[in-house]
Amino acid sequence: MKSAIVLGGGMVGVATALHLQRRGWSVTLVDRREPGRETSYGNAGMIQAEAVRPYPMPRDLATLLKIATGRTNDVRYSLSSLHLHIEPLARYWWHSAPKRHRDAIAAWARLIAYATGEHDVLIREAHADNLIRRAGYRAVYRDAAALEHSIKDAEEDQREFGVKFRVLSGSELARAEPILRDDLPGAIHWLDTWTVSDPGALVTAYAELFERSGGTIVIGDAQSLRQTATGWSVATDKSRIDAASAVVALGPWSPDLLHQFGYRIPLVRKRGYHMHYSGGASLDLPMVDKSNGYAMGPMAKGIRITTGAELTSPDALATPVQLASAEASARELIDLGKRAEPDPWFGTRPCTPDMLPVLGPSPRHPGLWMNFGHGHQGFTLGPATGRLLAEMMNGETPAIDPAPYRTERF
């Protein structure tokens, strides 16, 4: 029987373990915590079928100046740690040129096309349908010109990728969400996206499915990964375990592990924050406030606000300026209630400079595989890239051409 160690208990790692298991592999999932407690726990709770365009870095001077002077809540940065981000940001800027971004869109959209379908299989088998709502979300606009511009982009996505949406006028939005203030110009309702009331619980449900099907989950130290004469080994809290193959699915921590094997893979590490609120009004569907760079949606613990990107050092203390700004903006729209937790949660999104995941075999180490770098969409794409990697590891013809995601491109 083929054997594998999967390092990383987030959505990507758990889904990869499940897809290998389905192909008859003996799989051990290793993480420092129980599954679904890191980046996969803290997202906005969306399986985004409409997200066919990876986020490019702004290239126009006006937007860059707004970011540099702190006049946008989408992106903030710590000046003292900016030197850590210069090289990956420079590459990100280069890859965000229109033609190169078009190439990234083509490769990205092929993965997104599998997102809800692959989740659907696991949701049903994990008996997790109680966590899912298949009614989309709304992108809300405070500026009529910005809404009109976004409608044109949505129409292009519909023509090219079949993305489904509905435009809501201000009055239609007010009827759909009566708790919102009633003077907004309108919204785009993205119809095919699924929303999740507890993202961490969905990862846990998938992990429990993996265990029920014979998989093993252990606490261990990914940094202890070593190549052996027969494959790979890693230290766990019980013993050292061995397997023929190892998969690095550690999200933003993946390059740190791979560096010891001679791989230098750049990431733009984008920190995000969230907070829950209770005792106020309740939204019907999640919404994204496009003017202020945050998402807000009903969750098991209350309404969760999820922020945009903060560029800081990995070990920096929480500086939830974006969260405070998002909260103030949200209170202009609804009765948010009170904070349900004493401190905000924060985690890091692993974004590659070319906006595509790192997926496939390592160039120089037989049996070492990679699946990370999904940017803002690890929760959405975990089952899709997990399937693709499992097909490659099992010697099958992959469902889509894996060349754009090849590990050696850096």
C-alpha positions, 0 to 999 in steps of 0.5 A: 500500500502506498503511504503518505504523510500530509503536513498541515491540518487546514482545509488544503491538508485535510482535503489532500489527505482525503483524496489520497485515502480515496485512492487507497493510500495509507495517510497520516495527517500531521499538525501542531494543533487539531485540524482547522484551527489556523488560517482555515478557521478565520476566513470569511466563510465562503466557498467562492464560485464567483472568484474567477480572478485572483487579486492583482496588485494595484498598478495605478499611481492613485491607488498605490498612493492611497495605500502608501498614505493609509487612506484605504482599509483594504491594505495596510502595512507596517513600515518597520517590517516593509523590508520583509515584503519588498522582494515578493511585492516587486514580483507581485507587481510584475505579475499583476501586469494586464497580460500576465494577470490574464494568464493567471486568471485562466489558470485560476478559473480552471481551479475555481470551476471545481470548487463547489463540486468537490466540496459538495462530495465531502459535505455530503459524506461528512454529514456537514450540510447543516453548516452550508447555505447555498444562497450566495452573498452580496457585494454592497456599494456606497458609490454608484459609479463603483457599482456601475464599474463592477457590474461591467466586470461581472457581465464580463465574468458571466460571458467568459466563465458563466458566473451568475449574479443579480444586480440589486437596486438600492430599494431592492437591497433595502427589501432584501436586507431591511436592517441595512440603512436604506440610502445605498445605491445597490449591490451585486448578489453573487448567486453561486457562492456557498457560505459556511456558518463555522469554517473551522467546524467544516474542516473538523467535519472533513477531518472526522470523515478522514478518521472514520475512513481509516486515516490517522491524525497526530500532533507533530512538528513539521520542521522535523521532516527528514528524508530517509532511505525509503522516503520521509519521516517526521516526529510526532508526540507519540513517535517518529513516523515514516512514509514513502511520500510527504506533502507540504500543505502548511499554508504560510509556513510552507516556505520555512520548512522547504528552505531547509531542503534548498527551496526558496519560494517567495510569498506575500504574507497577508495578515487578516483579522476577524471579530464576532459581534452579538446582540445586534441585528442579524444579516440574511446573507453575508455581505462585502462592503466594497467601499471599505474593504471588509466582509461581514456575515452571520456565523455560529458565534454571531456576525463575523467581520473579516478584514483585508490585508495587513503587511507586517512581520510574522511574529508582530503583535496584533495591530487591528487598525483595519478591524477598528475601521471596518467595525466603525464602517459596519456600524454605519450600516447595521446595529452590530451589537457588542464584541463577543470576544475580548481580542481579535483573531488573526491569521496569515494568507499565503499569496504567491507573487504570480497569484497561483498555488504551488502544486506538484512534486518537488524538483529535486526530492523524490516523494516530496510534494507541495500544495500551498499558496492559495492566497485568499482562497485556500478554504475555497480551493482545498478540495479542488487542489487536493484532488489534483495533487492526489491524481498526480501522486497516484499516477493518474491523468489530472483533471486539469493541466497542472503545468501553471502550478508547477513547483519549480517555477520559482 
